[in-house]
Structures are given as C-alpha cells and as structure tokens.
Amino acid sequence: MAAHEKMRRLLKMLVLLSTGVRRSKQELSRHMGLSIRTIERYINTFRGAGFVVDNLDGCYQIEKNTGNGRSISDLLVFSEEEALILNKAIHAIDDNNIIKQNLTAKLYALYDKDWIRRVIIHRQNSENVHTLFMAIQYKKQVILKHYHSANSDKISDRVVEPFSFTTNFMNIWCYEPATKQNRMFKTARIGKVEMLENDWLNESRHKEGFTDVFRMSSNERLKVKLHLSLRAAHLLTEEYPLAANFISETENVFLFETDVCTYDGVGRFVLGLPGEAEVIGSEEFREYLRHRVNRRKW
C-alpha cells in the first residue's frame, strides 16, 4: 500500500474513533474495507502515538482527552461559532455547484454528529439524506417510504440499494432489485428513509446514469445545439451553472451544444424565451417543441 494511502486510512479511522460512537473491530473492518488484522494494527499505532483508545466490550473509541493536555476534539470538532461561519460559507455557494456537493460529501464522511448535518443541509429532508448517506457508507439496503413518483403519480414504498448522490444531495442513484434497474430518486419526494439490516446484494450492477446540465437523468443521450441571445446565455448559466462549460462565443453569437437526457429540461428553457433561442440541426427537438406548443392551445 502506498504511504499516502495508508496515511489517508489512518486519518479516516482516527476520525471514526473520535466521534463519540463506539465501534467494534468488525464494524471498522466493514466501514474501512480492511481486514480485522489491519484494524488491530491501526489501533496499536494510535496507542503508540499516545492516543487513549478505550475498549468496552469489544467496542472502541478514542477518548477526547489524550492525556497530554490536548483534546482530540479540538482538532476534529467545530465550535458553535465556527459552525455558524461554516453554515454561511456553504450556503453562499449555488446549489447547483459541484464544489458544494464535494464539500458537503467530505464533511459527511468525516462527521457523524447530528449538528453537522443540520449545518450542511438545512432543508426538511436532511434526516433522509443523512440516513441515505450512512446506508451508502455501510452498504445497506433501504426502504424509501411513501416515495412520490412523478412518472406514475403514485406513492409507494421502494426497496433499493443507494450508492451515489447528485449535486447537493438533490437526487440519489439507487439500484432497485424489484425492477433490476438503476434509478434516480429525488430526495425531496421521499417521505422517510428506513435503513435495513440487509447488505447490498447487487453492487456489481450499480451504475450511475447520465445527468445533463438541466439536472435530468437517464441512460439516453440526445444532442442539442442552440444559438442563444446574450440574455438567453446569461439566464441559462444563472439557472444552470454547469451549462457554461458548453457555451462558446463568436462575434457576439452564443452557441450552446451538449447532450441531454430528455428534451424536457432544455425544452422548458427554450419555450420560456421565445425568439431568443434558435434550434440548430435537430428536427426531433423541433418536433418536440411543436408538440409542446400545440398542447398549450385549448
């Protein structure tokens, strides 16, 4: 194992043992993806470095006070004032920004405390997001209770294997054993998440679908090319920041060219700005727009 990889795992385990939650060697082994023997070596390494690793009925944690006058919590826990500053900083980032997703994911990976999830996710579905995140960490199946499907307009319970969040935890990719498909579920449409004792059974089948800049997801890719006015280009990047990667400008002409999963997202944008977005080259997309316009007529 490379030295830096070993250091990364040591630090991760140090954080896990310092959260105030006791963990057995077996739990640490599953969480870290390491053998019991390696877990034991790491525990001995911490003790050799001066940390007090407490063992109660086979469950371990690192005591906050290491005995040398320094508290491990000073390094691993935010103060209330620091948490407030962190909250403001994170929520100053646009919800669609990939940096926000990466930052919140890293914080979740480090901290198990309830307050940290309230800081980094202040929406009503924070409890569900936290449970889903822990299910991913421990590779457990979950029940999405009372999930409201927009496609069928039905509310039902869904047993799934969650494995990947999209930007800012707005959606989650799951493998659904009943349908044998990878599906994306919107976290805001989940009534409650119940984590099961069942481990993942289909990890080799987990595969994220394609998510376009309009936050639509599927396994299909459709090409779109638009000429945009200056106003349309600005509005597009304001509402969908990732679209900026696919806009080029030549002599005040803005060309937007990308793949989309469905015409729904880009179609709503084009129809909302009549005369400011011109479709280039795709007769299928034009037909989609004509159909949407005709449906508006009564």
C-alpha positions in Angstrom: 0.0 0.0 0.0 1.3 3.4 -0.9 2.4 5.6 2.1 -0.1 8.3 1.3 -3.0 5.8 1.0 -2.1 4.3 4.4 -2.0 7.8 5.9 -5.4 8.6 4.5 -6.9 5.4 6.0 -5.2 6.0 9.4 -6.7 9.5 9.5 -10.1 8.3 8.4 -10.1 5.7 11.2 -8.8 8.2 13.7 -11.9 10.4 12.9 -14.3 7.4 13.1 -13.0 6.5 16.6 -13.1 10.1 17.8 -16.8 10.9 17.0 -18.1 9.6 20.4 -19.6 6.5 18.8 -18.1 3.2 19.8 -17.3 0.7 17.1 -16.3 -2.9 17.1 -13.4 -4.2 15.0 -16.0 -5.8 12.7 -17.8 -2.5 12.1 -14.5 -0.8 11.5 -13.4 -3.5 9.1 -16.7 -3.2 7.1 -16.6 0.6 7.1 -12.9 0.8 6.1 -12.8 -2.1 3.8 -9.8 -3.5 5.8 -9.1 -6.8 7.5 -9.5 -7.3 11.2 -5.8 -7.8 11.5 -5.1 -4.4 9.8 -7.7 -2.7 12.1 -5.8 -4.2 15.1 -2.5 -2.8 13.8 -4.0 0.6 13.3 -5.4 0.6 16.9 -1.9 -0.3 18.2 -0.5 2.6 16.1 -2.8 5.1 17.7 -1.9 3.8 21.1 1.8 4.0 20.3 1.3 7.6 19.2 -0.2 8.5 22.6 -3.9 8.3 22.0 -6.1 6.7 24.6 -8.1 4.0 22.8 -10.8 2.8 25.1 -12.2 -0.7 24.8 -15.6 -1.5 26.2 -17.0 -5.0 25.5 -15.1 -5.1 22.2 -16.2 -1.7 21.1 -13.6 1.1 20.7 -13.4 4.8 20.8 -10.6 7.4 21.3 -11.0 9.4 24.5 -11.3 13.1 23.9 -8.6 13.9 26.3 -5.4 12.2 25.2 -3.6 12.6 28.5 -1.1 15.2 27.3 -3.3 18.2 27.9 -4.6 18.4 24.4 -8.1 17.4 23.4 -8.6 15.4 20.2 -11.9 17.2 19.8 -10.1 20.5 19.3 -8.9 19.1 16.0 -12.0 17.2 14.9 -15.0 19.2 16.2 -16.1 22.7 15.2 -17.1 25.2 17.9 -20.6 26.7 17.7 -19.1 29.9 16.3 -17.1 28.0 13.7 -20.3 26.0 12.7 -22.2 29.3 12.1 -19.4 30.6 9.8 -19.3 27.2 8.0 -23.0 27.3 7.5 -22.9 30.7 5.9 -20.0 29.8 3.7 -21.5 26.6 2.4 -24.9 28.1 1.7 -23.3 31.0 -0.1 -22.4 28.5 -2.8 -25.0 28.0 -5.5 -27.0 24.7 -5.0 -26.0 23.5 -8.5 -22.3 24.0 -8.0 -20.3 20.7 -7.9 -17.9 22.3 -5.3 -20.8 22.4 -2.8 -21.6 18.7 -3.4 -17.9 17.8 -2.9 -17.6 19.9 0.2 -20.7 18.5 1.9 -19.8 14.9 1.0 -16.4 15.3 2.6 -17.9 16.8 5.7 -20.4 13.9 5.9 -17.5 11.4 5.5 -15.7 13.0 8.5 -18.5 13.7 11.0 -21.3 11.6 12.3 -22.7 14.2 14.7 -26.3 15.4 14.3 -25.4 19.0 14.4 -23.1 18.8 11.4 -25.8 17.5 9.1 -28.1 20.3 10.3 -25.4 22.8 9.4 -24.6 21.5 5.9 -28.2 20.6 4.9 -30.9 22.8 6.3 -33.8 21.5 4.3 -36.6 19.4 5.7 -35.3 16.2 4.1 -31.9 16.4 6.0 -32.8 13.4 8.1 -33.5 11.3 5.0 -30.3 12.5 3.3 -28.3 11.5 6.4 -29.8 8.0 6.5 -29.1 7.5 2.8 -25.5 8.7 3.3 -25.0 6.2 6.2 -26.6 3.4 4.1 -24.0 4.1 1.4 -21.2 4.1 3.9 -22.3 0.8 5.4 -23.5 -0.7 2.0 -27.0 -1.3 3.3 -30.4 -1.6 1.5 -33.1 0.9 2.5 -36.8 1.4 2.1 -37.9 4.7 0.5 -41.1 5.1 2.4 -44.0 6.9 0.7 -42.0 7.8 -2.4 -44.0 10.0 -4.8 -43.2 9.1 -8.4 -43.7 11.9 -10.8 -43.8 9.5 -13.7 -46.7 7.3 -12.4 -48.1 9.9 -10.0 -48.2 7.1 -7.4 -47.0 6.9 -3.8 -45.3 3.7 -2.8 -42.5 2.1 -0.7 -39.4 1.2 -2.7 -36.6 -1.2 -1.5 -33.4 0.0 -3.1 -29.6 0.0 -2.7 -28.5 3.7 -2.7 -25.0 4.3 -4.0 -24.4 7.8 -5.2 -25.8 11.4 -4.7 -26.1 14.0 -7.4 -25.3 17.7 -6.9 -26.1 19.0 -3.3 -28.0 15.7 -2.4 -31.0 16.7 -4.6 -31.2 13.2 -6.1 -29.8 9.8 -5.4 -28.9 6.9 -7.6 -30.1 3.6 -6.4 -30.3 0.0 -7.7 -33.8 -1.4 -7.4 -33.8 -5.2 -7.1 -37.5 -5.5 -7.9 -37.1 -3.9 -11.3 -33.4 -4.9 -11.7 -32.7 -1.3 -12.8 -30.6 1.7 -11.7 -32.9 4.6 -11.0 -32.5 8.1 -9.8 -34.9 9.2 -7.0 -35.5 12.8 -5.8 -34.7 13.2 -2.1 -37.5 15.8 -1.7 -40.1 13.2 -2.8 -39.1 10.6 -0.1 -41.4 10.5 2.9 -39.0 8.7 5.1 -35.9 6.5 4.7 -35.6 3.3 6.7 -32.2 1.6 6.7 -32.4 -2.2 6.6 -30.1 -4.8 8.1 -29.7 -6.3 4.6 -26.3 -5.7 2.9 -26.1 -4.7 -0.8 -26.6 -7.8 -3.0 -26.1 -6.2 -6.4 -23.0 -3.9 -6.0 -21.6 -5.1 -9.4 -24.7 -3.8 -11.1 -24.6 -0.3 -9.6 -24.1 2.2 -12.3 -25.0 5.9 -12.5 -26.9 7.1 -15.5 -26.1 10.3 -17.4 -27.1 13.6 -15.8 -27.3 16.6 -18.1 -26.8 20.3 -17.2 -30.6 20.6 -16.7 -30.4 18.0 -13.9 -32.3 15.4 -15.9 -31.0 11.9 -15.7 -31.4 8.7 -17.9 -29.4 6.2 -19.9 -30.2 8.1 -23.1 -28.2 10.9 -24.7 -29.8 13.4 -27.2 -27.7 16.0 -28.9 -28.9 19.6 -28.8 -27.4 22.7 -30.4 -28.8 26.2 -29.9 -28.0 29.8 -30.9 -28.6 32.0 -27.9 -29.1 35.7 -27.5 -26.8 37.4 -24.9 -29.8 37.5 -22.5 -30.6 33.8 -23.0 -26.9 32.8 -22.5 -26.8 34.7 -19.2 -30.1 33.3 -18.0 -29.0 29.8 -18.9 -25.8 29.9 -16.9 -27.5 31.7 -14.0 -30.2 28.9 -13.7 -27.9 26.0 -14.7 -24.3 26.9 -13.9 -22.8 23.8 -15.5 -24.2 24.9 -18.9 -21.3 27.4 -19.0 -19.0 24.6 -20.0 -20.9 24.0 -23.2 -21.3 27.6 -24.4 -18.9 29.2 -26.9 -19.0 32.8 -28.2 -18.0 34.0 -31.7 -18.7 37.7 -32.6 -21.5 38.1 -30.1 -23.1 34.8 -31.2 -23.5 32.3 -28.4 -23.5 28.6 -29.3 -24.8 26.1 -26.8 -24.0 22.5 -27.7 -24.4 19.5 -25.4 -26.0 16.1 -24.8 -29.2 15.9 -22.8 -31.1 13.0 -21.3 -34.5 14.2 -22.4 -35.8 17.3 -24.2 -38.0 18.3 -21.2 -35.4 20.4 -19.4 -33.9 22.2 -22.4 -37.4 22.4 -23.9 -38.8 24.4 -21.0 -35.9 26.8 -21.2 -36.4 27.4 -25.0 -40.1 27.8 -24.7 -39.7 30.2 -21.8 -37.6 32.6 -24.0 -39.4 32.8 -27.3 -37.3 34.3 -30.1 -34.0 34.2 -28.0 -33.0 30.6 -28.5 -32.8 29.1 -32.0 -32.6 25.3 -32.5 -29.8 24.2 -34.9 -29.9 21.0 -36.7 -32.2 18.7 -34.7 -35.5 18.1 -36.3 -36.5 15.8 -33.5 -36.1 18.6 -31.0 -38.1 20.9 -33.2 -40.9 18.4 -33.4 -40.8 18.1 -29.6 -41.2 21.9 -29.3 -44.1 22.0 -31.8 -45.9 19.2 -29.9 -45.4 21.1 -26.6 -46.7 24.4 -28.2 -49.8 22.6 -29.6 -50.6 21.1 -26.2 -50.8 24.6 -24.8 -53.6 25.5 -27.2 -57.1 24.9 -25.9 
